[in-house]
Amino acid sequence: MRYDVRGAFDISGKIIFPNIEFRLQSADDELWNNIIMRAGLRNYLMQFKNMYAGRDAENIADVIRRHIIPNPFLDKSADFDTVRKGLYCGGCGRFDLENRKYHLVCESCGSKETKETHIIRAISDYKALFLNEKLTKRRFQEFIDYQVSRKTVFLLLNKYCNRHMNGSGSYYTFKYRSFEDAYNQSERLWRYKDYPAE
């Protein structure tokens, strides 16, 4: 890249760990001088705010842009048509569920989970599987194979997701990072509980 720019400049960098859950332990000071954890990311980026980059900075930035290699592990969405539809047991993962008034009972292991729990898990799964696809009511009902009533789905989508737009173009985005976050942090009314298999 230095040759493409036809300039002399130093290249330095640090390894950034942006995941809030990532933990690193080391007594090596040299290691700590070369990494940035999430908590220090803002301060690290702020140091560049008032730096003078010079006239060649835009040219260097263009060269860097041309050399960026797309990450092959990102944007790998599943094919909606080939994914198995329906809700599954949180205990054993089987799709054999008996639909009761407020619960779905696994016919394999006997686990009994509320419909709300199943919908939260399905929203989280949808978010993880279909990265580039909007979550709409119709598409979500198809994803869960219509195992929960339209009214219940609508109520729970509004509870656990942010709604964007109105009318036929409306879609939802999950408010939480994962199923576990939604399950543990949301203000659920525990009138009906989940019962793991015995």
C-alpha positions as a Markdown table, in Angstrom:
| # | Residue | x | y | z |
|---|---|---|---|---|
| 1 | Met | 0.0 | 0.0 | 0.0 |
| 2 | Arg | 2.9 | 2.3 | 0.7 |
| 3 | Tyr | 4.0 | 1.8 | -2.9 |
| 4 | Asp | 0.5 | 2.7 | -4.3 |
| 5 | Val | 0.5 | 6.0 | -2.4 |
| 6 | Arg | 4.1 | 6.7 | -3.2 |
| 7 | Gly | 4.7 | 8.2 | 0.2 |
| 8 | Ala | 6.6 | 7.5 | 3.3 |
| 9 | Phe | 4.4 | 7.0 | 6.4 |
| 10 | Asp | 4.5 | 4.8 | 9.4 |
| 11 | Ile | 2.0 | 2.0 | 10.0 |
| 12 | Ser | 0.9 | 1.2 | 13.5 |
| 13 | Gly | -2.2 | -0.3 | 15.0 |
| 14 | Lys | -3.8 | -2.0 | 17.9 |
| 15 | Ile | -6.1 | -5.0 | 18.2 |
| 16 | Ile | -9.6 | -3.9 | 19.2 |
| 17 | Phe | -12.0 | -6.2 | 21.2 |
| 18 | Pro | -15.4 | -4.6 | 20.9 |
| 19 | Asn | -17.5 | -7.4 | 22.4 |
| 20 | Ile | -18.8 | -6.3 | 25.8 |
| 21 | Glu | -18.7 | -9.9 | 27.1 |
| 22 | Phe | -15.0 | -10.4 | 26.2 |
| 23 | Arg | -12.6 | -10.8 | 29.1 |
| 24 | Leu | -8.8 | -10.9 | 28.9 |
| 25 | Gln | -6.3 | -11.4 | 31.7 |
| 26 | Ser | -2.6 | -10.9 | 31.3 |
| 27 | Ala | 0.3 | -9.5 | 33.3 |
| 28 | Asp | 2.1 | -8.5 | 30.1 |
| 29 | Asp | 2.3 | -4.7 | 29.9 |
| 30 | Glu | 3.4 | -4.9 | 26.2 |
| 31 | Leu | 0.2 | -6.8 | 25.4 |
| 32 | Trp | -2.0 | -4.1 | 27.1 |
| 33 | Asn | -0.2 | -1.4 | 25.1 |
| 34 | Asn | -1.3 | -3.0 | 21.9 |
| 35 | Ile | -4.9 | -3.8 | 22.6 |
| 36 | Ile | -8.1 | -1.8 | 23.1 |
| 37 | Met | -11.0 | -3.2 | 25.1 |
| 38 | Arg | -14.5 | -2.0 | 24.6 |
| 39 | Ala | -14.4 | 0.3 | 27.6 |
| 40 | Gly | -11.4 | 2.2 | 26.2 |
| 41 | Leu | -12.6 | 2.4 | 22.6 |
| 42 | Arg | -14.1 | 5.8 | 22.8 |
| 43 | Asn | -11.0 | 7.4 | 24.3 |
| 44 | Tyr | -8.8 | 5.6 | 21.7 |
| 45 | Leu | -10.8 | 7.0 | 18.8 |
| 46 | Met | -11.1 | 10.5 | 20.3 |
| 47 | Gln | -7.3 | 10.8 | 20.2 |
| 48 | Phe | -7.6 | 11.0 | 16.3 |
| 49 | Lys | -10.2 | 13.7 | 16.3 |
| 50 | Asn | -7.9 | 16.7 | 16.3 |
| 51 | Met | -4.9 | 15.1 | 14.5 |
| 52 | Tyr | -3.7 | 16.8 | 11.3 |
| 53 | Ala | -3.7 | 14.2 | 8.6 |
| 54 | Gly | -2.2 | 16.3 | 5.8 |
| 55 | Arg | -3.1 | 16.6 | 2.1 |
| 56 | Asp | -2.2 | 13.0 | 1.3 |
| 57 | Ala | -4.7 | 11.6 | 3.8 |
| 58 | Glu | -7.5 | 11.2 | 1.4 |
| 59 | Asn | -5.3 | 9.4 | -1.1 |
| 60 | Ile | -4.1 | 7.0 | 1.6 |
| 61 | Ala | -7.7 | 6.4 | 2.7 |
| 62 | Asp | -8.7 | 5.5 | -0.9 |
| 63 | Val | -5.8 | 3.0 | -1.1 |
| 64 | Ile | -6.8 | 1.5 | 2.2 |
| 65 | Arg | -10.5 | 1.2 | 1.0 |
| 66 | Arg | -9.4 | -0.6 | -2.1 |
| 67 | His | -7.4 | -3.2 | 0.0 |
| 68 | Ile | -10.2 | -4.0 | 2.4 |
| 69 | Ile | -11.1 | -7.7 | 2.1 |
| 70 | Pro | -14.8 | -8.5 | 2.9 |
| 71 | Asn | -15.2 | -10.8 | 5.9 |
| 72 | Pro | -16.5 | -14.1 | 4.5 |
| 73 | Phe | -18.1 | -15.0 | 7.9 |
| 74 | Leu | -20.5 | -12.0 | 8.0 |
| 75 | Asp | -23.8 | -11.6 | 6.2 |
| 76 | Lys | -24.3 | -15.3 | 5.8 |
| 77 | Ser | -28.1 | -15.4 | 6.0 |
| 78 | Ala | -29.9 | -18.7 | 6.0 |
| 79 | Asp | -32.3 | -19.6 | 3.2 |
| 80 | Phe | -35.8 | -19.0 | 4.6 |
| 81 | Asp | -37.3 | -21.7 | 2.3 |
| 82 | Thr | -34.9 | -24.4 | 3.5 |
| 83 | Val | -35.1 | -23.7 | 7.3 |
| 84 | Arg | -37.4 | -25.9 | 9.2 |
| 85 | Lys | -40.5 | -24.0 | 10.3 |
| 86 | Gly | -42.1 | -24.2 | 13.7 |
| 87 | Leu | -41.3 | -23.8 | 17.4 |
| 88 | Tyr | -39.0 | -26.2 | 19.2 |
| 89 | Cys | -38.4 | -27.4 | 22.8 |
| 90 | Gly | -35.9 | -25.3 | 24.8 |
| 91 | Gly | -34.8 | -28.4 | 26.7 |
| 92 | Cys | -34.2 | -31.0 | 24.0 |
| 93 | Gly | -34.5 | -29.1 | 20.7 |
| 94 | Arg | -37.3 | -31.3 | 19.3 |
| 95 | Phe | -40.1 | -29.9 | 17.3 |
| 96 | Asp | -42.8 | -32.3 | 18.7 |
| 97 | Leu | -44.8 | -29.8 | 20.8 |
| 98 | Glu | -48.4 | -30.1 | 22.0 |
| 99 | Asn | -50.2 | -26.8 | 21.9 |
| 100 | Arg | -52.1 | -26.0 | 25.1 |
| 101 | Lys | -53.8 | -22.8 | 26.2 |
| 102 | Tyr | -50.8 | -20.9 | 27.6 |
| 103 | His | -48.0 | -23.4 | 27.1 |
| 104 | Leu | -46.4 | -25.7 | 24.5 |
| 105 | Val | -45.5 | -29.1 | 26.0 |
| 106 | Cys | -42.7 | -31.2 | 24.5 |
| 107 | Glu | -43.9 | -34.6 | 23.7 |
| 108 | Ser | -40.4 | -36.0 | 23.8 |
| 109 | Cys | -39.0 | -34.7 | 27.2 |
| 110 | Gly | -42.1 | -33.3 | 28.9 |
| 111 | Ser | -40.7 | -29.7 | 29.2 |
| 112 | Lys | -43.5 | -27.1 | 29.4 |
| 113 | Glu | -42.7 | -23.6 | 28.2 |
| 114 | Thr | -45.0 | -20.6 | 27.9 |
| 115 | Lys | -45.9 | -19.4 | 24.4 |
| 116 | Glu | -44.2 | -16.1 | 25.4 |
| 117 | Thr | -40.9 | -18.0 | 26.0 |
| 118 | His | -41.2 | -19.7 | 22.6 |
| 119 | Ile | -41.9 | -16.5 | 20.8 |
| 120 | Ile | -38.9 | -14.7 | 22.4 |
| 121 | Arg | -36.7 | -17.6 | 21.3 |
| 122 | Ala | -38.1 | -17.6 | 17.8 |
| 123 | Ile | -37.6 | -13.8 | 17.5 |
| 124 | Ser | -34.0 | -14.3 | 18.6 |
| 125 | Asp | -33.5 | -17.2 | 16.1 |
| 126 | Tyr | -35.0 | -15.2 | 13.3 |
| 127 | Lys | -32.6 | -12.3 | 14.0 |
| 128 | Ala | -29.6 | -14.6 | 14.0 |
| 129 | Leu | -30.6 | -16.7 | 10.9 |
| 130 | Phe | -31.9 | -14.0 | 8.6 |
| 131 | Leu | -29.5 | -11.1 | 8.9 |
| 132 | Asn | -30.6 | -9.2 | 5.8 |
| 133 | Glu | -34.3 | -9.9 | 6.0 |
| 134 | Lys | -36.9 | -7.7 | 7.8 |
| 135 | Leu | -39.0 | -9.3 | 10.5 |
| 136 | Thr | -42.6 | -8.8 | 9.5 |
| 137 | Lys | -45.7 | -10.2 | 11.2 |
| 138 | Arg | -46.5 | -12.4 | 8.2 |
| 139 | Arg | -43.0 | -13.7 | 7.7 |
| 140 | Phe | -42.6 | -14.4 | 11.4 |
| 141 | Gln | -45.9 | -16.4 | 11.6 |
| 142 | Glu | -44.7 | -18.4 | 8.6 |
| 143 | Phe | -41.4 | -19.0 | 10.5 |
| 144 | Ile | -43.1 | -20.3 | 13.6 |
| 145 | Asp | -45.5 | -22.4 | 11.4 |
| 146 | Tyr | -48.6 | -20.5 | 12.7 |
| 147 | Gln | -48.3 | -22.4 | 16.1 |
| 148 | Val | -49.3 | -19.3 | 18.1 |
| 149 | Ser | -52.3 | -17.2 | 17.4 |
| 150 | Arg | -51.9 | -14.0 | 15.3 |
| 151 | Lys | -53.1 | -11.9 | 18.2 |
| 152 | Thr | -50.5 | -13.3 | 20.6 |
| 153 | Val | -47.7 | -12.9 | 18.1 |
| 154 | Phe | -48.7 | -9.3 | 17.5 |
| 155 | Leu | -48.7 | -8.5 | 21.2 |
| 156 | Leu | -45.4 | -10.1 | 21.8 |
| 157 | Leu | -43.7 | -8.6 | 18.8 |
| 158 | Asn | -44.8 | -5.2 | 20.1 |
| 159 | Lys | -43.5 | -6.1 | 23.6 |
| 160 | Tyr | -40.0 | -7.4 | 22.6 |
| 161 | Cys | -39.3 | -5.5 | 19.4 |
| 162 | Asn | -39.2 | -2.0 | 18.1 |
| 163 | Arg | -41.8 | -1.4 | 15.4 |
| 164 | His | -40.8 | 0.6 | 12.3 |
| 165 | Met | -43.3 | 2.2 | 9.9 |
| 166 | Asn | -47.0 | 1.5 | 9.9 |
| 167 | Gly | -49.3 | -0.4 | 7.6 |
| 168 | Ser | -48.2 | -3.1 | 5.2 |
| 169 | Gly | -44.6 | -1.9 | 5.2 |
| 170 | Ser | -44.1 | -2.3 | 9.0 |
| 171 | Tyr | -41.4 | -4.4 | 10.4 |
| 172 | Tyr | -39.8 | -5.1 | 13.7 |
| 173 | Thr | -36.3 | -5.2 | 15.2 |
| 174 | Phe | -35.5 | -7.2 | 18.4 |
| 175 | Lys | -34.8 | -4.9 | 21.4 |
| 176 | Tyr | -32.4 | -7.4 | 23.0 |
| 177 | Arg | -29.1 | -8.9 | 22.0 |
| 178 | Ser | -30.2 | -12.5 | 22.5 |
| 179 | Phe | -32.9 | -14.8 | 23.8 |
| 180 | Glu | -31.2 | -14.9 | 27.2 |
| 181 | Asp | -31.1 | -11.1 | 27.5 |
| 182 | Ala | -34.8 | -10.8 | 26.7 |
| 183 | Tyr | -35.8 | -13.7 | 28.9 |
| 184 | Asn | -33.8 | -12.4 | 31.9 |
| 185 | Gln | -34.2 | -8.6 | 31.5 |
| 186 | Ser | -37.7 | -8.1 | 30.3 |
| 187 | Glu | -40.6 | -7.2 | 32.6 |
| 188 | Arg | -42.5 | -10.5 | 32.2 |
| 189 | Leu | -45.7 | -11.1 | 34.1 |
| 190 | Trp | -44.9 | -14.5 | 35.6 |
| 191 | Arg | -48.5 | -15.6 | 35.8 |
| 192 | Tyr | -47.5 | -18.6 | 33.7 |
| 193 | Lys | -44.2 | -20.2 | 34.3 |
| 194 | Asp | -41.9 | -22.5 | 32.4 |
| 195 | Tyr | -41.5 | -26.0 | 33.7 |
| 196 | Pro | -38.3 | -27.9 | 32.7 |
| 197 | Ala | -38.5 | -31.6 | 32.0 |
| 198 | Glu | -38.2 | -33.8 | 35.1 |
